Amino acid sequence: MANDRIRILLVDDHAVVRNGVKLMLSSESDIAIEGEAGNAQDALRLLHEQEFDVALIDIAMPGKNGLELLRLMQAEKKRPAVLILSTYAEEVYAVRALKLGAAGYLTKDSPAATLIAAVRKAAAGGKYLTPALAEKLADLVGGTTPESSHEALSDRELEVMKMIAAGDSLVKIAETLHLSPNTVTTYRTRILQKMGMSSNAELTRYAIENGLLI
């Protein structure tokens, strides 16, 4: 870390969220936001131009989502530690993010002290886990907790599933994710097969019961 300051790359498509995070971290003399991006493409460009110690990344973004960006960052030579900062509860994406190499997973309602502690731990090469997430990981490793149906889906399939469950049309999903309608239809078929369901209504009910909709 240059001059013992933790250099942060902040990636979120909402300026108000970025401003809030900056405010939370502004009182810490050892932490500095040195780059901001509203999408994965701009984040990767900044990563090639500057060096960062920690990247704070949202999941729901236009184009490539946060998990796709995390995967791309892991392939970079100068890769920062990545903390996911999301609106989605830990149950939805945390395990996926950690499997992809994230240093931690935080929800956007986390207090400033938690965010600061997570940033410092990630910068030092550690992983920041809440007690609940640590317990879930221990149960998964020990085989005491069965995986939920949606955990069998790929990252893109999960994204499509949530949009279907939220009532978005296949055409709207295709436009949002920059896919063809036929591709979205194929995803829907795969999702229903993997989850043992037969209708959008079943997907919606499952998503509500499992906290996948925000």
C-alpha positions as CSV (number, residue, x, y, z in Angstrom):
1,M,0.0,0.0,0.0
2,A,1.4,3.3,-1.1
3,N,2.2,5.5,2.0
4,D,0.2,3.1,4.1
5,R,-3.0,4.3,2.6
6,I,-5.6,1.8,1.4
7,R,-6.5,2.7,-2.1
8,I,-10.1,2.0,-2.9
9,L,-11.8,1.4,-6.2
10,L,-15.5,2.0,-5.8
11,V,-17.8,0.4,-8.3
12,D,-21.6,1.1,-8.2
13,D,-23.9,2.4,-10.9
14,H,-25.7,4.7,-8.4
15,A,-23.9,7.9,-7.6
16,V,-25.9,8.4,-4.4
17,V,-24.5,5.0,-3.1
18,R,-21.0,5.9,-4.1
19,N,-21.3,9.3,-2.3
20,G,-22.7,7.5,0.8
21,V,-19.8,5.1,0.9
22,K,-17.3,7.9,0.5
23,L,-18.9,9.7,3.4
24,M,-18.6,6.6,5.6
25,L,-14.9,6.2,4.8
26,S,-14.0,9.9,4.7
27,S,-13.0,10.1,8.4
28,E,-10.4,7.4,8.1
29,S,-6.9,8.8,7.3
30,D,-5.6,5.4,6.2
31,I,-8.3,4.9,3.6
32,A,-8.7,6.8,0.3
33,I,-11.2,6.4,-2.6
34,E,-8.9,6.8,-5.6
35,G,-11.3,5.6,-8.3
36,E,-15.0,5.4,-9.1
37,A,-16.9,3.5,-11.8
38,G,-20.5,3.0,-12.6
39,N,-20.0,-0.2,-14.6
40,A,-17.6,-3.1,-15.1
41,Q,-16.1,-1.7,-18.3
42,D,-15.0,1.5,-16.6
43,A,-13.8,-0.4,-13.5
44,L,-11.5,-2.6,-15.6
45,R,-10.2,0.5,-17.4
46,L,-9.3,2.1,-14.1
47,L,-7.7,-1.1,-12.9
48,H,-5.4,-1.0,-15.9
49,E,-4.5,2.7,-15.4
50,Q,-4.1,2.7,-11.6
51,E,-3.2,0.5,-8.7
52,F,-5.8,-0.3,-6.0
53,D,-5.6,-2.3,-2.8
54,V,-9.4,-3.0,-2.4
55,A,-12.3,-2.9,-4.8
56,L,-15.8,-2.3,-3.4
57,I,-18.2,-3.8,-5.9
58,D,-22.0,-3.8,-6.2
59,I,-23.7,-6.8,-7.8
60,A,-26.6,-5.4,-9.7
61,M,-25.1,-3.2,-12.5
62,P,-26.0,-2.7,-16.1
63,G,-24.0,-4.9,-18.5
64,K,-21.7,-7.2,-16.6
65,N,-22.8,-7.7,-13.0
66,G,-20.6,-7.6,-10.0
67,L,-19.8,-11.3,-9.9
68,E,-18.8,-11.2,-13.6
69,L,-16.5,-8.3,-12.8
70,L,-15.1,-10.2,-9.8
71,R,-14.3,-13.1,-12.1
72,L,-12.5,-10.8,-14.6
73,M,-10.6,-9.0,-11.8
74,Q,-9.3,-12.3,-10.6
75,A,-7.6,-12.8,-13.9
76,E,-5.8,-9.5,-13.7
77,K,-2.1,-9.2,-12.7
78,K,-2.6,-6.2,-10.5
79,R,-5.8,-7.4,-8.8
80,P,-7.1,-5.8,-5.7
81,A,-8.9,-7.6,-2.9
82,V,-12.6,-7.5,-3.7
83,L,-15.4,-6.8,-1.2
84,I,-18.9,-7.2,-2.5
85,L,-21.2,-4.4,-1.2
86,S,-24.8,-5.3,-2.2
87,T,-28.4,-4.7,-1.5
88,Y,-29.0,-8.5,-1.6
89,A,-28.9,-10.5,1.6
90,E,-26.0,-12.8,2.3
91,E,-28.1,-15.8,1.5
92,V,-28.4,-14.9,-2.1
93,Y,-24.9,-14.2,-3.3
94,A,-22.3,-14.4,-0.5
95,V,-21.2,-18.0,-1.0
96,R,-21.0,-17.5,-4.7
97,A,-18.9,-14.4,-4.3
98,L,-16.5,-16.1,-1.8
99,K,-16.1,-19.1,-4.2
100,L,-15.1,-16.7,-6.9
101,G,-12.4,-15.2,-4.6
102,A,-14.0,-12.3,-2.9
103,A,-12.5,-11.2,0.4
104,G,-15.9,-10.6,1.9
105,Y,-19.6,-9.8,1.4
106,L,-21.4,-6.9,3.0
107,T,-24.9,-5.6,2.6
108,K,-25.5,-1.9,2.0
109,D,-27.1,-1.4,5.3
110,S,-23.9,-2.4,7.1
111,P,-22.7,0.3,9.6
112,A,-19.7,2.4,8.8
113,A,-17.6,0.6,11.5
114,T,-18.3,-2.8,9.8
115,L,-17.4,-1.4,6.3
116,I,-14.1,0.1,7.6
117,A,-13.1,-3.1,9.4
118,A,-13.8,-5.1,6.3
119,V,-11.8,-2.8,4.1
120,R,-8.8,-3.0,6.5
121,K,-9.0,-6.8,6.8
122,A,-9.2,-7.2,3.0
123,A,-6.3,-4.9,2.4
124,A,-4.2,-6.9,4.9
125,G,-4.9,-10.1,2.9
126,G,-7.7,-11.5,5.1
127,K,-11.3,-12.3,4.6
128,Y,-14.2,-10.5,6.3
129,L,-17.0,-12.8,7.3
130,T,-20.0,-12.0,9.4
131,P,-20.7,-14.6,12.1
132,A,-23.8,-15.8,10.2
133,L,-21.9,-16.3,7.0
134,A,-19.0,-18.1,8.7
135,E,-21.6,-20.5,10.2
136,K,-23.2,-21.1,6.8
137,L,-19.9,-21.8,5.2
138,A,-19.0,-24.2,8.1
139,D,-22.3,-26.0,7.6
140,L,-21.8,-26.3,3.9
141,V,-18.3,-27.7,4.3
142,G,-19.6,-30.1,6.9
143,G,-22.4,-31.2,4.7
144,T,-25.0,-30.4,7.4
145,T,-26.9,-27.8,5.3
146,P,-28.3,-28.8,1.9
147,E,-27.9,-26.3,-1.0
148,S,-31.0,-24.4,-1.9
149,S,-32.5,-25.0,-5.4
150,H,-31.2,-21.6,-6.7
151,E,-27.6,-22.4,-5.8
152,A,-27.6,-25.0,-8.6
153,L,-28.0,-22.1,-11.1
154,S,-25.2,-20.4,-12.8
155,D,-24.7,-16.7,-12.0
156,R,-26.4,-15.6,-15.2
157,E,-29.2,-18.1,-14.7
158,L,-29.8,-16.7,-11.2
159,E,-29.9,-13.2,-12.5
160,V,-32.5,-14.2,-15.2
161,M,-34.5,-16.1,-12.6
162,K,-34.8,-13.2,-10.3
163,M,-35.9,-10.9,-13.2
164,I,-38.5,-13.4,-14.3
165,A,-39.7,-13.8,-10.7
166,A,-40.0,-10.0,-10.4
167,G,-42.4,-10.0,-13.4
168,D,-40.1,-8.7,-16.1
169,S,-41.0,-9.8,-19.6
170,L,-38.5,-11.9,-21.6
171,V,-38.1,-8.9,-24.0
172,K,-37.2,-6.6,-21.1
173,I,-34.8,-9.1,-19.6
174,A,-33.1,-9.4,-23.0
175,E,-32.7,-5.7,-23.4
176,T,-31.4,-5.2,-19.8
177,L,-28.8,-8.0,-20.0
178,H,-27.9,-7.3,-23.7
179,L,-29.1,-10.8,-24.8
180,S,-31.3,-12.0,-27.5
181,P,-34.9,-13.0,-26.6
182,N,-34.2,-16.5,-27.8
183,T,-31.2,-16.8,-25.4
184,V,-33.4,-15.6,-22.5
185,T,-36.0,-18.2,-23.4
186,T,-33.3,-20.9,-23.3
187,Y,-32.2,-19.6,-19.9
188,R,-35.8,-19.8,-18.7
189,T,-36.1,-23.4,-19.8
190,R,-32.8,-24.4,-18.1
191,I,-33.8,-22.6,-14.9
192,L,-37.2,-24.4,-14.7
193,Q,-35.5,-27.7,-15.4
194,K,-32.8,-27.3,-12.8
195,M,-35.2,-26.1,-10.1
196,G,-37.9,-28.7,-10.9
197,M,-40.5,-26.1,-11.6
198,S,-42.9,-25.6,-14.5
199,S,-44.1,-21.9,-14.4
200,N,-43.1,-18.3,-13.7
201,A,-45.5,-18.3,-10.8
202,E,-43.6,-21.0,-9.1
203,L,-40.3,-19.1,-9.6
204,T,-41.9,-16.0,-8.1
205,R,-43.2,-17.8,-5.0
206,Y,-39.8,-19.4,-4.5
207,A,-38.0,-16.1,-4.9
208,I,-40.2,-14.4,-2.4
209,E,-39.9,-17.3,0.2
210,N,-36.1,-17.3,-0.2
211,G,-35.5,-13.5,-0.1
212,L,-34.3,-13.3,-3.7
213,L,-36.4,-10.2,-4.5
214,I,-35.6,-6.8,-3.0
